[in-house]
């Protein structure tokens, strides 16, 4: 179902999926793009403690040249995650003993799109660091990371099949130019976080970095 939807949105809306979390913050839209398990969901949920802040999506978002949009799906968190980041915001919908838990928002999900102001690529490091990167590196990293998760890592093959129904359409080229348009003027930063420092400490450093 995902793959046919992705292709339909590319053809009709010039909108594409991105493996990332997105936050609507009073100081600007934030995209968190990184490997699975790096803490996109946890980091994004920490921002919900700030006034007038909303979570668009924690795993997949859609983008065009102007904005990013939510992909409506259940929130997934690793077993053993600190409950304080979701208590009051979400309710667990199952009690199975599995690696990840599935949660439904208690609030009305964010609707519409936002223009991002900051894009961060979190990674684990022996010491906290931040490194500004240029547009082309940001686009390349975001697209590369989007092909890795299980939900969409085979989409390229299906997309080629769907393209036979629309000869001449090259969504992979439009995807890159759309992302370049979206990220033009957006601050892009690689952020190295110390895993042993814990979520709260890393969140404070990231928050001070992007929204001083």
C-alpha positions in Angstrom: 0.0 0.0 0.0 2.8 2.4 0.8 4.6 2.0 -2.5 1.6 2.7 -4.7 0.7 5.7 -2.5 4.3 7.1 -2.8 4.2 6.8 -6.6 0.7 8.4 -6.8 1.8 11.3 -4.7 5.0 11.7 -6.8 2.9 11.8 -10.0 0.0 13.9 -8.9 1.4 16.1 -6.1 5.2 16.1 -6.8 5.5 15.0 -3.2 8.0 12.4 -1.9 8.6 10.4 1.3 11.6 11.1 3.6 12.7 8.9 6.4 12.7 11.6 9.2 10.8 13.1 12.1 9.3 16.6 11.8 8.4 19.1 14.5 6.4 22.3 14.3 8.1 24.7 16.7 7.3 28.3 17.4 10.9 29.2 16.4 10.7 27.3 13.1 10.1 23.9 11.6 12.6 21.1 12.5 13.4 18.0 10.5 15.4 15.2 12.2 16.8 12.8 9.7 18.9 9.8 10.7 19.4 6.0 10.9 16.8 3.8 12.5 17.5 3.6 16.2 19.5 6.8 16.4 16.7 8.5 18.5 14.6 10.5 16.0 11.4 9.6 17.8 12.7 10.2 21.3 14.4 13.4 20.4 11.3 14.7 18.6 9.0 13.7 21.5 11.1 15.7 24.0 10.2 18.9 22.1 6.5 18.2 22.9 7.2 19.5 26.4 7.6 23.0 24.9 4.7 25.3 24.5 2.9 25.4 21.1 5.0 22.6 19.7 3.5 19.8 17.6 4.9 16.5 16.2 4.1 16.0 12.5 5.5 12.5 12.1 8.1 10.4 13.9 9.2 8.0 11.1 8.1 9.2 7.6 7.2 12.6 6.3 6.4 13.8 2.8 8.0 16.8 1.1 7.7 19.0 -1.9 9.6 22.2 -2.9 7.8 24.3 -0.3 7.0 22.3 2.8 7.0 19.0 4.7 3.8 17.1 5.6 2.9 14.4 8.1 2.6 10.8 7.2 -0.1 9.5 9.5 0.9 6.3 11.3 1.3 5.0 14.8 4.2 6.1 16.9 6.7 3.3 17.5 9.1 3.3 20.4 11.7 0.7 21.5 11.0 -1.4 24.5 12.4 0.0 27.7 12.2 3.6 26.4 11.7 6.2 29.2 7.9 6.5 29.6 8.1 10.2 30.6 8.5 11.2 26.9 5.2 9.8 25.9 3.0 9.8 29.1 0.2 12.2 28.6 0.7 12.5 24.9 0.1 8.9 23.7 -1.6 5.7 24.7 -0.2 2.3 24.1 -2.4 0.2 21.9 -1.0 -3.3 22.7 0.9 -5.1 25.4 2.9 -7.6 23.5 6.4 -8.5 24.5 8.1 -7.2 21.3 11.0 -5.0 20.5 8.9 -2.0 19.7 5.6 -0.7 21.2 2.9 1.0 19.2 1.3 4.2 20.4 -1.7 6.3 19.3 -1.6 10.1 19.9 -4.1 11.5 22.5 -4.0 14.9 20.9 -5.3 15.9 17.5 -2.4 15.2 15.0 -0.9 18.2 13.2 -2.5 18.9 9.9 -1.1 20.8 6.9 2.5 21.4 6.1 5.4 23.4 7.6 8.4 25.2 6.1 11.5 23.8 7.8 14.1 26.2 9.3 16.5 23.6 10.5 17.5 20.1 9.4 19.7 18.0 11.7 21.4 14.6 11.1 22.0 13.1 14.6 24.6 10.4 15.1 26.4 8.9 18.0 29.8 10.1 18.8 32.4 10.0 21.6 31.9 13.7 22.1 29.1 16.1 21.4 29.7 18.1 18.2 27.9 20.1 15.5 29.0 20.6 12.0 27.2 22.8 9.5 26.9 21.2 6.0 26.0 22.6 2.6 22.9 22.1 0.6 24.3 19.3 -1.6 25.6 17.3 1.3 22.3 17.7 3.1 20.3 16.5 0.1 22.6 13.6 -0.5 22.5 12.5 3.1 18.7 12.8 3.4 18.1 10.8 0.2 20.6 8.1 1.2 19.1 7.7 4.6 15.6 7.4 3.1 16.6 4.3 1.1 17.7 2.4 4.2 14.6 1.6 6.4 12.6 -1.6 5.8 9.4 0.4 5.0 10.8 1.8 1.7 14.2 0.2 0.9 12.6 -1.7 -2.0 10.6 1.2 -3.3 13.0 2.0 -6.1 12.3 -1.4 -7.8 8.6 -0.9 -7.5 8.8 2.6 -8.7 10.5 1.5 -11.9 7.6 -0.9 -12.5 5.0 1.8 -11.8 6.8 4.1 -14.2 5.8 1.8 -17.1 2.3 3.2 -16.6 3.6 6.7 -17.0 6.4 6.6 -19.6 8.7 9.6 -19.5 8.1 10.3 -15.8 11.3 10.2 -13.8 10.4 10.7 -10.1 14.0 10.1 -8.9 15.1 13.3 -10.7 12.1 15.3 -9.5 12.7 14.1 -6.0 16.2 15.5 -5.9 15.3 18.9 -7.4 12.3 19.1 -5.0 14.4 18.4 -2.0 17.0 21.0 -3.1 14.2 23.5 -3.4 12.8 22.7 0.0 16.2 22.9 1.7 17.5 26.0 0.0 18.0 28.5 2.9 17.5 25.8 5.5 20.2 25.4 8.1 21.6 21.8 7.9 23.7 20.4 10.7 25.3 17.1 11.6 25.0 16.6 15.3 27.2 14.1 17.3 25.5 12.9 20.5 27.1 11.0 23.3 24.9 7.9 23.9 26.0 7.5 27.5 25.0 11.1 28.3 21.3 10.1 28.0 18.3 11.6 26.2 17.7 14.6 28.5 21.3 15.9 28.2 21.5 15.3 24.5 18.1 17.0 24.0 19.2 20.1 25.9 22.3 20.4 23.8 20.5 19.9 20.6 17.7 22.3 21.6 20.3 25.1 22.5 22.1 24.5 19.3 19.1 24.9 16.9 16.8 27.2 18.9 19.1 29.4 21.0 
